């Protein structure tokens, strides 16, 4: 193989790469984003969840009062059965 021929072929490919780069830099392209109605709905729902309080005070306040007063009792059998129900539904 002759080195001169390799250099000539390499020069041809180099000039094409430069031309492509020059063409893309001359033309300006704008990216566009279109959000579907489902995407907009999901965005609205995410914002609503973000703005919602983490704790519903109307549900937790009576339980806190019972715990503080020492009158809150948990039936262990009832707790175990509910735990098993959740486990069976999960599997």
C-alpha positions as CSV (number, residue, x, y, z in Angstrom):
1,X,0.0,0.0,0.0
2,X,1.3,3.4,-0.9
3,X,1.2,6.1,1.8
4,X,0.5,8.8,-0.6
5,X,-2.8,7.2,-1.6
6,X,-3.8,6.9,2.1
7,X,-3.1,10.5,2.7
8,X,-5.2,11.5,-0.4
9,X,-8.1,9.5,0.8
10,X,-7.8,10.8,4.3
11,X,-7.8,14.4,3.0
12,X,-11.0,13.7,1.1
13,X,-12.8,12.5,4.2
14,X,-11.4,15.4,6.3
15,X,-12.8,17.9,3.9
16,X,-16.3,16.3,4.0
17,X,-16.4,16.4,7.8
18,X,-15.6,20.1,7.7
19,X,-18.3,20.8,5.2
20,X,-20.9,19.0,7.2
21,X,-19.9,21.0,10.3
22,X,-20.0,24.2,8.4
23,X,-23.5,23.5,7.1
24,X,-25.0,22.7,10.5
25,X,-23.6,25.8,12.0
26,X,-25.0,28.0,9.3
27,X,-28.6,26.8,9.7
28,X,-30.1,27.4,13.0
29,X,-32.5,24.8,14.3
30,X,-34.9,25.3,17.2
31,X,-35.9,22.4,19.5
32,X,-39.6,22.2,20.2
33,X,-41.3,20.5,23.0
34,X,-45.0,19.5,23.0
35,X,-46.6,18.3,26.2
36,X,-49.6,16.0,25.7
37,X,-52.8,16.6,27.6
38,X,-52.0,13.6,29.7
39,X,-48.6,15.1,30.6
40,X,-50.3,18.3,31.6
41,X,-52.8,16.4,33.7
42,X,-49.9,14.6,35.4
43,X,-48.1,17.8,36.0
44,X,-51.3,19.3,37.6
45,X,-51.7,16.3,39.8
46,X,-48.1,16.4,41.0
47,X,-48.5,20.0,41.9
48,X,-51.7,19.2,43.9
49,X,-50.0,16.4,45.8
50,X,-47.0,18.7,46.5
51,X,-49.4,21.4,47.9
52,X,-51.4,18.9,50.0
53,X,-50.5,18.6,53.7
54,X,-48.5,15.5,54.7
55,X,-50.7,14.8,57.7
56,X,-54.4,15.0,57.9
57,X,-54.9,16.6,61.3
58,X,-58.6,15.7,61.6
59,X,-57.7,12.0,61.6
60,X,-54.5,12.1,63.7
61,X,-55.6,14.6,66.5
62,X,-58.1,12.2,68.2
63,X,-55.5,9.4,68.1
64,X,-52.8,11.6,69.6
65,X,-55.2,12.6,72.4
66,X,-55.9,9.0,73.2
67,X,-52.2,8.1,73.2
68,X,-51.3,11.1,75.4
69,X,-54.1,10.1,77.8
70,X,-53.0,6.5,77.9
71,X,-56.4,5.2,76.7
72,X,-55.4,4.0,73.2
73,X,-55.4,0.2,73.1
74,X,-54.7,-2.0,70.1
75,X,-56.3,-5.4,69.9
76,X,-53.4,-7.7,69.0
77,X,-55.7,-10.3,67.3
78,X,-57.3,-7.6,65.2
79,X,-53.9,-6.1,64.3
80,X,-52.6,-9.6,63.2
81,X,-55.6,-10.3,61.1
82,X,-55.4,-7.0,59.3
83,X,-51.6,-7.5,58.8
84,X,-52.2,-10.9,57.2
85,X,-54.9,-9.5,54.9
86,X,-52.5,-6.9,53.7
87,X,-49.8,-9.5,53.2
88,X,-52.2,-11.8,51.2
89,X,-53.4,-8.9,49.0
90,X,-49.7,-7.9,48.3
91,X,-48.7,-11.4,47.3
